[in-house]
Amino acid sequence: MNANPATPLLDTVSTPDDLRKLKPAQLRQLADELRSETIATVGQTGGHLGSGLGVVELTVAIHYVFNTPDDRLIWDVGHQAYPHKILTGRRDRIRTVRQGGGLSGFTKRSESEYDPFGTAHSSTSISAALGFAVANKLKNQPGRGIAVIGDGAMSAGMAYEAMNNARQAGNRLVVILNDNDMSIAPPVGGLSAYLAKLVSSRPFLSLREVARRISRRLPEPLHKAAKKTDEFARGMAMGGTLFEELGFYYVGPVDGHNLDQLIPVLENVRDAAEGPCLIHVVTQKGKGYAPAENAADKYHGVQKFNVVTGEQVKAPAGPPSYTSVFAKALIAEAETDERICAITAAMPSGTGLDKFEAKFPDRSFDVGIAEQHAVTFAAGLAAQGMRPFCAIYSTFLQRAFDQVVHDVAIQNLPVRFAIDRAGLVGADGATHAGSFDVTYLATLPNMVVMAAADEAELVHMTHTAAQYDAGPIAFRYPRGNGVGVPLPETPQLLEIGKGRIVREGTKVAILSLGTRLAEALKAADTLEAKGLSTTVADLRFAKPLDSELIRKLMLSHEVVVTVEEGAIGGLGAHVLTMASDEGLTDAGLKIRTMRLPDVFQDQDKPEAQYDEAGLNAPQIVDTVLKALRHNSAGVEEARA
Ligand SMILES: Cc1ncc(C[n+]2csc(CCOP(=O)(O)OP(=O)(O)O)c2C)c(N)n1
């Protein structure tokens, strides 16, 4: 027992080893303190809250019962891992979560031995846990793979691909299905209905029931004894879940907030399971914090907030977000065109499609966390004459790359990709950065790739995509607010593959793609003040390139700099390829490409991330000046 009741138990627990010294009767108090600490932390930092609050007891119970870190615990998505971080040696840094230089908002291998696997994109945990389990088996060393996966994450195909192979791990694989009947939005589809049916058709497992059900896996004599009881027979009759068909031993449902149930269930599975086990734990998102419990999104992701009232700090009023501009523009298109439909993969509010859904429920599809399906579903819709908009964050579209290539691009189907969160995204860090879409899309034959320089351009691009039936077309735009330009009353139909000159000069040409345009214009001001007449072009299209415009600028300027919010292989690579193919560099033209660096950048404020990436105005100026100081042999004159 805690020697001094005034000392919070949490102060005595800095790692799971400390936790395991506590008596079961102390765990309730510890969980309560852990919950308060989580709320106080997110109140100060903002971030993911509801999911973490739902797994406080589960976090305590798993670390209490299992031998972490040797038992490899993997939190699917990892957004619910703040309580886990607090209990695994990171309490002193937890208030730096999601800040520059601070802890990640997800699990991360470099952060702690208790994070054996980095997560953030959903539904990877069972595959990874299986890998750990099988590796330990092959190496003949102890250690399980434990995956904690939400019912939302369970909607993704990858989870089933992993379960389909679970037998390979024997009893070293434990899957804990954390069923809170919520994704970010309410969960969708048949699986969600199935889980609800499972929960409502069975009472929570009692202690005796758990022991009996597990006893089925016990050695023969015990098993026989247990089999005699009527209740056991009833337990058998209730079997046959989807998970059992896939080869799991299903245990559940279990009340995920009741430590008196949770601990013995986990102990039984730890000690007695003979094959892969799936424990179906029922929890409540936002549990124990009224403002979260009562919120429609259960406080999935929040701004900093007042812990007493739950009131979140409001972002200062500013221009509308790109997301909301897109949603409004798409609704306007759909009002006059019944072929337009919209698809989201579990991100209705994040993509703005909740607004579309409110207007056009029949033409709006939330497919769950299923980006691959979303893309091929859109391909089918397009092939049948609809005009589908697939609104997916840049980072999550990565998961559907083969579908984009094989189902959409090769068949030249007019699927519209609305790519939100393009470029660096701030607090979510490297796993969520939209760095690669131009690279992976503009390399594909048939694909048209646009990037909006501001919110008015986004309206034009939404309209252009709606009208374009010749093949697939993508347009990208960043997280956050627009730059404050007026929105057009009537959108323009952009000519495919044509950019625009925003500012005319004679010596330096900056070719911008996307929202670095504002920085390019600032840089042009500075260069102009130094007597360097500067052209700024907004290329609009990474594919097809406006080769006519680019050629003209290359032939009439001394330095050409490309600027983009994407990784190597994007606009700069395409421009350089064109220039060298056409021999435009032969006469000594100086070309520089500015793009994201070849590293995975950690979380920070977006401006700071772009500064680190070298893509702000002063760095554009530096690049130009440096290029001008080079003679044609590439030797820096200043150094000579
Ligand atoms: C591949 C992918 N698509 C979308 C997301 C965005 N996302 C983060 S959490 C989440 C909901 C997860 O729901 P669930 O697994 O039930 O966990 P809960 O938050 O309810 O605890 C979604 C859609 C993601 N992380 N990864």
The ligand as an ORCA input file, in Angstrom:
! r2SCAN-3c Opt
* xyz 1 1
  C      -4.731      4.718    -42.781
  C      -5.353      5.754    -41.880
  N      -6.471      6.388    -42.267
  C      -7.031      7.322    -41.468
  C      -6.474      7.625    -40.264
  C      -7.066      8.730    -39.401
  N      -7.528      8.218    -38.124
  C      -6.825      8.334    -36.983
  S      -7.573      7.658    -35.683
  C      -8.903      7.218    -36.595
  C     -10.057      6.527    -35.956
  C      -9.613      5.293    -35.276
  O     -10.713      4.712    -34.631
  P     -10.494      3.534    -33.640
  O      -9.485      2.586    -34.185
  O     -11.806      2.988    -33.281
  O      -9.799      4.207    -32.392
  P     -10.431      5.238    -31.328
  O      -9.919      6.592    -31.718
  O     -11.908      5.139    -31.385
  O      -9.879      4.798    -30.026
  C      -8.744      7.599    -37.923
  C      -9.722      7.392    -38.990
  C      -5.297      6.953    -39.904
  N      -4.670      7.197    -38.752
  N      -4.772      6.025    -40.715
*
